[in-house]
Structures are given as structure tokens and as C-alpha cells.
Amino acid sequence: MTHAAVPPVRSAAEIRASLGHPVVDADGHWQESVPVFLDYLRDEGGPGAVEALQALTGGFYARWYDATPAERLERRIPRAPWWPEPANTLDRATSLLPNLLAERLDEFGIDVLLLYPSLGLFGLHIDDDDFRQSFGRAANRMAMDAFAPHADRILPVAIVPHRTPDQAIEALEDAIGLGFRAIFTTGAVRRTSTTGSPFVDFLALDSPYDYDPFWRRCQELGVAVTAHAGSLGWSDRSAPTNSVFNHIGHFANASHGFCKALVLGGVAGRFPRLRFGFLEGGVSWACQLHADVVGHWEKRNRDAVLANVRPSNLDLAQLGRLFDQHGGTLLGGRFDEFVRSPSWTRPYADIAELTESEVDLDEFASAAIDGPADLVEWFGQRFFYGCESDDKLVAWAFDGRSGTPLRAMWGSDIGHFDVVDMRQVLPEAFELVEEGLLTAKDFEDFVYRNAVRLHTAGNPDFFAGTRIEDQVASLLRA
């Protein structure tokens, strides 16, 4: 039996009408038509690219379904979500048809929608350089053509493949030339070292490439870097039997790594006008990360390390007396042996070797952090965190008890399987106000101001030509 979705008691349109501000959806999705996309891909990459895409998309899910349960366990083939697209007929059509999506935005209570791809998300992980670049160009041209008639309401976001900085700059400039105002990467690249060791490169710390030219070009063009990153298929998210295990927290996991790298790798310090948005992972991970980095800085900055944990700080005379007094039958009389091997981390290295062999004590040197105030500014002003409608932990971002309020912004995720009724995304988000978790001002920041702050920090004209152009101009003047 088929059950129709039950609309909320108070519609999205009614909620929107009661607000004194616009609603900006910072992260919605559309479902690209594969046959249409193949036409664009053929233009950009030729027949070989079409064949490569068919092999890629055919194998992503098929390799799990085509394998036996024993093969899935043996080969550790991650189980992907079954049917990751809307199954509600009207919503499925809405995610596919740009004209229908634009027509229904008022029904959803959304003034302006920043629209990300779905098929396009996989394009950033293509191994072949030429195929990956042509995929990105094709996806961006298709999106721009599809939504050009609705530029007053829908702003598509461009794919920027970033396997190398040069490729990222090439894709960025091509997208800006097409008229895109927003771009996204994953913030992570899975690589293999020259010795065969797999690792995740977060682009900003210990990367085999220098991505500063890419960050600099984004800053020069006034483009915020949004990361639609996921960690499905990483070693801790490769359950062969349970897609829920793989899915829960995978966006937050990837954003956590990228954000740490931006901070400790010094990108946030070197590019003060650049803004970063971390999408679909919520904000609770960022509350904890901010507190963790502050705590580690207080204990592990160079001055603190030298003052508190340098091995040569030990008073051996006092330590010897304590051995004599309290060593008992187990340790009594063995103090000289201890001095020759005082640490389990490096047995048989004495105190002088432990002290002198560590020449690079300042693990915050690249970050150029002068103190917690820098971290408050970075986490609280220059980083933005995409949260979905059903995320109750959004409230953590606004109470500031983790050290500073964080700029959570609303991303509906319409177009994907976890939104079962597009009409309910704004009412579900508004429950945060109805339940007393957010104030009306908090909600305005959540569904409007923070998305505006992210995208206008480098480009005050980001919303020019949209239906909220005047409201945004007034907000920026204020």
C-alpha cells in the first residue's frame, strides 16, 4: 500500500509569511538526468568520457549487488544506501525538473536556493585527470543551462575538481567565466604515497602539493570555498552489511579533518579574507573541535611544552630521593636503570636524547596562532557550518558555551533520500524556535544571515539580481 506524505500542521509558506526576513537554503540538491548529462560530457570529453562514466556509475552500486555476501565481507565492499533519491513522485520530479523546482520554492518557503549536484558529487573522486576535468566542465555547463531561466531564485554551485592545485585553479576560473558565484570541493583527496601507503590528503597540512595558489585565487575572486565532503568508503566506514553505519557522521568526519588542516596548516591565518563552508555535517563536531584545538594550544604551544613537558625539566636528585623513599621491593635500588630508560615511548633513550632529539617543538608554528582569540575569530567568524532541518544540535552553535557562537546555516538537502517530503524542511527547522532551542534572532541567522555572510564576505554582489537583492544590500549596510 502506498501512503501519501502527511503535510505539517503549519505550512512552510505560512511560516515564511510570518518571518520578517528572507529564507536562504544554503545546500539543496538536484538530480541530474544521466542521458542529458551524457550529451554534455560527450561535448567536453568525447565518446571515451561517456564510456568511462557508464563504467563508473554502473560499478559504484553494482559491485555490491553483484557480489555474494561472502565476497562483500572478504573484499570489504561498503554497502551504499538503497535508493538514495526521493521516492515521493512529485518530489522526485521536482529534483529532476528545474522549472518545477523553481515553481515550488514558494511552497517550500524558500526565497533563494543554492543548488548542488548529486551525480556531480562523484565527479570529484574520478582518478583519471582528463576525465575528471571534462566531467566537471560538463556538469557545470549543464547546471548553468538548466537554471539560467531561474537565476532570481536558484544559484547553482560549480564543481571544482582539486586533485592538484593547477587543476583546481583551471576549473575555478572556468566556472567563474561561466557565471557561477559559488563553488565546492570535497576538502579531501584519497591518495597513495610513493611507497604504496594509502592516506587522505586534506589539502592544507602535509599535502604533497602546495594549495596556497588555489586558496589565493579563491580569495582574489571573492569566492567562498564550500566543502561538500564525505568519508564513505574510508577504512572506518566500509561496513559491507550496514549502510547506516557507513552514513552516520561521514560528512562530519570529513569536515573535521579538512577544518583541522586549515587551522593547523595555517590557511586560515594566511588568507584572512577567505571564507569556508562545511556542508551537511552539522555543527556539533565544530563545537568540539574548537574546544579541542583551544585546549591543545594551551597545553601544546611551544612555551607550554618547554615549561611543562620537556624531559630535561626533571629534577633527577629529587626523583632519586623519591625512588629511595617509595620504590619498595619493586623499584627500590633501580633508579639508575630508570634514568637510562625513563620513557616507554622510546625505551633505552636517556633524558638527554629524549630532550635533544626533538628539534621541532612548535606544532602550531604553521598555524601562526597567537592565542585562543585567533581561534575564536576563525571558528566563529570565518567558518560556516551547514546543518539540516532535523538537527537539534544546531542549538549548540548559538549558545556559545563551547567558547564562541558558531555560524550554523540551514541546508535543506532537498533532492536526496533523507528528505521524504520537501514541504516539511522549513517547518521542521522552525521547530527549533517552537521548542525554545533557538530565539527568533537565532533563527534569522540560521536560515538567512549566515548564508549571506558566507557568500558576500568576498563578493558583496553575490545576491545581485535575486529576489532578495534589496534585503541583502540593507543587511550589508547595517
Sequence and secondary structure as in RCSB ss.txt:
>XXXX:A:sequence
MTHAAVPPVRSAAEIRASLGHPVVDADGHWQESVPVFLDYLRDEGGPGAVEALQALTGGFYARWYDATPAERLER
RIPRAPWWPEPANTLDRATSLLPNLLAERLDEFGIDVLLLYPSLGLFGLHIDDDDFRQSFGRAANRMAMDAFAPH
ADRILPVAIVPHRTPDQAIEALEDAIGLGFRAIFTTGAVRRTSTTGSPFVDFLALDSPYDYDPFWRRCQELGVAV
TAHAGSLGWSDRSAPTNSVFNHIGHFANASHGFCKALVLGGVAGRFPRLRFGFLEGGVSWACQLHADVVGHWEKR
NRDAVLANVRPSNLDLAQLGRLFDQHGGTLLGGRFDEFVRSPSWTRPYADIAELTESEVDLDEFASAAIDGPADL
VEWFGQRFFYGCESDDKLVAWAFDGRSGTPLRAMWGSDIGHFDVVDMRQVLPEAFELVEEGLLTAKDFEDFVYRN
AVRLHTAGNPDFFAGTRIEDQVASLLRA
>XXXX:A:secstr
        SS HHHHHHH SS  EEEEEE    HHHHHHHHHHHHHHHHHHHHHHHHHHHHHHHHTS HHHHHHH
T     SS S  SHHHHHHHH HHHHHHHHHHHT SEEEEE SHHHHHTT SSHHHHHHHHHHHHHHHHHHHGGG
TTTEEEEEE   SSHHHHHHHHHHHHHHT  EEEE S EEEE TTS EEEE SSSS SS  HHHHHHHHHHT  E
EE    TTSTTS  SS HHHHHTTHHHHHHHHHHHHHHHTTHHHH TT  EEE SS SHHHHHHHHHHHHHHHHH
SHHHHHHHT GGGS HHHHHHHHHHH HHHHTT HHHHHHS  SSSTT  HHHHHHT     TTTTTT  SHHHH
HHIIIIIEEEEE TT TTHHHHHH TTSS  EEEE   TTSTT S GGGHHHHHHHHHHTTSS HHHHHIIIIIH
HHHHHHSS TTTTTTSTTHHHHHHHHH 
